[in-house]
Amino acid sequence: MEEHCNEMQGSIDLKNGPLMKVGLFDTFDGMHIFICIHHLVVDGVSWRILLEDFNTVYTQIINHEEVNLPLKTASYQKWSEGLITYGESYLLRRELPYWKTILDKTESMASISKSLKLQSLDEVDHRNSEVYNLEFELSTENTNKLIYDCSKAYNTEINDLLLAALSITVSRCFGLQSVAIELESHGRHPIEPQVCVDRTVGWFTNIYPVILECQTDDIGTTIKNTKDMLRNVPNHGLGYGILKFLTENELKEHSGSHVEVSFNYLGDISSSEGGVFNFSKLNSGKMSSDENRINKLITVDGILQDSQLAFTIGYHGSIHDHDAVQFCDCFKLSLNDVITHCSNSNETQYTISDYGNDIEWSDSELEDVLKLFEGDEEN
């Protein structure tokens, strides 16, 4: 099966097609369906749409029911046209100073490559660089704490905590107090004019740089700084790619090679409840061509599946295995430290971003203001 899956994936042709293939395998472990679609035309959200619809149609057919799916939303072409229009808007141009400041900072920051005494990314021949992966899982107990309990400590979302742990890891492993990373999000964020793409299939992923600040001796402060930084990113970073690649401005002068780490949390990919299909445990072959090369020193990809948070750490061939293993182990330790810290919190600590991005108070000033209102709820 693995050999056939590799053959199917290798036959995908971006220029001439096809971009999708499906195989049905009758194995010792039952029937398995292999669906292969090139990443350029499908993203994580799209996979959920397709698999949910596939399950719905299959169930309706075997129950002799009329096939009925939800209404479609705007086409991918309509979304692409909307991005171009949005790129010409005053609303988006207002983000330009923010992104220019971020890129200027990334070029002046200390780098992981220098810490490890490696060549910088723009000096490496990526065609001859291998990519290696390490993997680990959190326990079910700690995963449940992270998903359901830890957010209460600082009114956070899961990415706030994951990225706080990542910044602590970078500081512990490489001695850096800040690091620029490339962050991915689903990309289906509001634009003007509004285009509804809730059920549209395509590759919407947007990628943008953020800067993580770390204080390893104060996990709480690191979490709060990370949370407020992420809340301050305009429209979840959607505008960055539009400004850099679809419009003419000074962002094009920045290569982005100073950003050496990428992070992507895909969310829960567990099989939907009540579905007739489950994810196969059999090997589906190589999901990426051997000719593809990583353009980051380190990639961090996380998923939640069957109540366990799992991470794959990809690392550039120029990094020594010992350093990569140390980073992987340290990230797992930092995640567990963040979970323990938040689980031991007895009350919610709010931050500046909970009261709007226009407030320019320091943490101490916010604490002074909140103290003025202590006891009001009891009265």
N, C-alpha and C positions, 0 to 999 in steps of 0.2 A: 504494500500500500504506500509506504513512504517513497519508494522508487517512482510509482505512478504519479503521486502528488508532485514530486519534484519535476517530472516531465511536463505535467500540466502547467505548473507555475512558470517553468522555463519557456513555454511556448507562447506566453503572453507577449504581444507585439504592440508597443505604443503607437507605432507609425501606421501599421496596416490592420491591427486588430487580430484576434479578438482581445477584449479587455476583461472578459469574464469566462470562466469555464466551471462546469459542475460535473462531479463524478459520483457514482453510486457503487459502494463496495460491500459485497456480501462476505463477511469474515467469520472466523470462529467466535467472535464476540458480538455477532449480530450485524445488522445493516448500519452502514455509516455513510453519510452524505458529506462530500467535500465540495465546498463552494469557494472558488478562487476568484477574487476581483482585485484589479490593480489599485494600489493606494491612491493614485491620482484621481480616481473617480468615486472613492468611498472612504468615509472616515468612521470613527468609533460610533458616533450618533447614528450615522446612516446604517451601520450594521444592525443596530438595535431595531431600527425601523424595518429593515428588510426581513430580519429573523422573526419579528413579531407578526408581520404580514404573512410570511410563509407559514407560520404556525397557525394563524387564523384561517387562512385559505384551506390548508390541509384538514383542519378540524371540521370546517364547514362541509368539505367534500365527503369525508368519511361518514358524516352525520346526515348526508343527503340534503344539505341545506343550500340555499342560494348563496353564491359567493358574494360577499358584501364587505368592502373595505372603506375606511374613512376617506373623506375627500382629500385630494391632493392639494399641496400648497404650491407656491410660486416655483417656477423653473429655475435651474441653476444659472441659465443665461440671464434671466431677469435679475437674479441676485448680483451677478457680475456687472450688469449695467448699472445697478443701484450703487455698487461700490465706486464706480467711476464718477457718478453724479455726486455721491457723498464726498469724494476726494476733492471736488471743486467748491465745497461749501465753506462758509465762514466758520461754522461750528467745528469742523475738523481742523481748519488752519489754526484755531486757537490752541490746539494741542502741540503745535510745532515747538514752542520754547521748552515744553516739558521733555519731549523726546530728545531734543538737542542737548539738554542738560544731562540726561541719562547717558547718552553716547559719549559726551565729553568726559564724564566721570569714568566710564569704563576704560578709556584710553590712558588714563593717568593712574589707574589702580595697580597695585601689586598683583602678580599673576601666579596661578598654580604652577605653570610651566617653569617659571623662574625659581619657585620654591623647591621644585624637584630637579632643578638644573637640567631642564629639557629645552629643546628648540621651541620657539613660539609656533603657534598653529600656522601662521602665514609663511613660515620657513620650511614646513614639512611637506614632502611629496606624498600626498594622501593616496596616490595610486598604488604605492608600495607598502601601505600601512595596514596591517591586519587589525581586526576588531575582535575583542574577547569579551565574554560575558560572565558575570557572577550573579548568583541568585540567593535570596533568602526570604523567609516568611516570618511574620509575627505570630505569636500564639493566638489562638481563637479568643482567649480571655483578654489579652491586651488589645486585639483588634476591636472587640466589642466595646472596651473602655474608650478607645480612640474615637470610634464612630458615634457612640451614644452618650458618653459621659463627659469627655474631656473638654468639649466646647463650652461647657457651663463656666469654667474657671475664668475665661477672659472674653466670653461672648464671641467665639471664633468659628470659622469654617475649617474644614479638614485641611485645605491647602495651607492655611496659616500655620498650623502645627507641623505639617510635613516639611514646609520650607524653613521653619524655625529650627527643626532638627537637622536639616541639611546645612544651614549656616553654622550651627554648632560643630557639625562634623568637619566642615572646611577649616574652621578655626583650630580644632583639635589636631587635625592631620597635617595641615600645611602652615599653621601659625598665622593665618590671615584674619584680620578683623572685619573685612568686607569682601564680598565676591559678587561678580556680575554673572548672572545666569540667563539662559534663554528659556522662557516659560511658554508652554503651550496651553491654549484653551480651545473650547469647541468652536469658537468663532461665529456662532449664530446670535450675535448681539445686535441690539437695535441700531438702525441707521436711518437717515433721512434722505429720500423718502422711505417710508416704512415698506419692508418687503417681508412677507410671512414665509418662513422656510422651516416651520416646525416638522413637516413630514417630507422635506425635500432631501433627495439622496445626492451626495457629492462630497467633495473634500473642502470643508469650510474652515479647517483648523487655522487659527492665527497664532503666530509666533512673535514674541516681543521680549526685549531685555528688561530685567529688573536688577536692582542691587540689594543684596542681603547684608544687613549689619549684624554682627554677632558679639555677644558678651558671654563667654563660656561660664563665667562665674555667677551669672544671674539668668537662669532660664526664663523666669517670668518677664524680665525686661526684653529679652530676645524675642519672645512670643509677641509681646505688645508692639515692639518696633516692626516686626514682620507683618503683623496684622494691619497696622496703620499705613505702612508702605503700600501694601497691596490694595487697600481701600482708596489710596490716592492715585492709582493708575487710571487714566481716563478710559472709560467704556471698555474695561477688561482688556485693554491693549489692542483693540481692533484697529485703531487708527494708525498704529505704527507701520504696519505693512503697506497700508494704502498710501501713506505719506512717502514712504521710502521707495516704493516700486511703481506707483501709479500716478504720481505727481512730480513736478520739478521743484526741488528745494534743496537746501544744504545737507539734508540727511543722506543724500546719495554719496556724499564725500566720505562717509564713514564705512569702512569695510565690514565691521562687526567681528573681525578676527580676534579681538581682545576678549570676547565672551567664550569661555572655555568649557562651560558646563550647561547641559540642557536638562530640563525637568518636565515630566509629563505624568500626571495622575489621571488615569482613564476612568476611574470610578468603578462601580459595581458591574461586572460582566457575567454574573451568575445567571443561570437559566431562569427565565420568568416562571413565576408560580402558575401552576395549572397547565403549562405547556406540555406538548407530547414529545418534544425533543430535548435532549441534554447535550452538553458539550462532550465531545469524544475525548477519551484519554489516549487514543492512538496517535502516533507521530505523523504529522501532516507534511513533513519535509521542510526544506528551507523556505522561509518567508521573505528572504531578501537575497538578491543576486550576489555572488562572490565578487563581482566587479564594483559593487557599491562600497564606498569608503566613508568612514565617520569623519565629520569635520569639526568634532568637539573632542576634547581630551577625555571627558567623562559624560555619559548620558545616564539619567536616572528615570526609569519608567516603572510606575506602580499601578497595580490593579487590585480590586477587591473581588474575590471569588470564593464562594462557599464559606463565607464568614471568616476568611483569612486574608489579611493584607500581604501581598507579595510584591517584591521589587526585583527588577533586573538592572544590574549595574553594568553598562557597557563602557569599555575603556580602550583608548587608543593604544596601538602596539608599541608606542614609544615609552609608555608607562611600565615600570617594572612590576612583575606579578606581586611582589611583596607589598608595594605601595597600594596596588589595587585592592588586595585582600584586606589590608589595614583600613582603607577607606570604607569598604563594604561592611566590615565588622564594626567600625566606629559609627557608621550611619545607623545600623541596627541598635547599637547601644544608645545613641542619642535619641532615637525614636522612643525607646523604652524609658529613658530618663524624662523626656517630655511627658509621656503618658503618666508616669509615676507622680511627677510634679503636679500636673493638672488634677489627677485623681485625688490628691491629698488636699486640694483647695476646698475650703468650706464655704466660700462665698464668691460671687462674681465680681471681678474687677473690670470696670469699664475703662475705655481709652478714648482718646480724642476723636477718633473716627466714628465712634458711636453717636457723636453729637454733631456730625457734619464735617466736611472737608474744609470749610471756610474758617473754622476756629483755629487760631494760631497760638493757643496756650501751650505751655510746657506741661509735662506730666505732673510736676509739683503744683503748678497753678490750677490744673484740673482737680487735683486732690483737695486743694484748699476750697475750691468752689463746691465740690461735692460734700465736704464736711459741713458746709452751711445748711445743707438740706437733710442731714442725718437726723432721724427721729421723726421726720414729717409724716412718714407712712404710719407710724404708731399713733400719732395724734389725729 
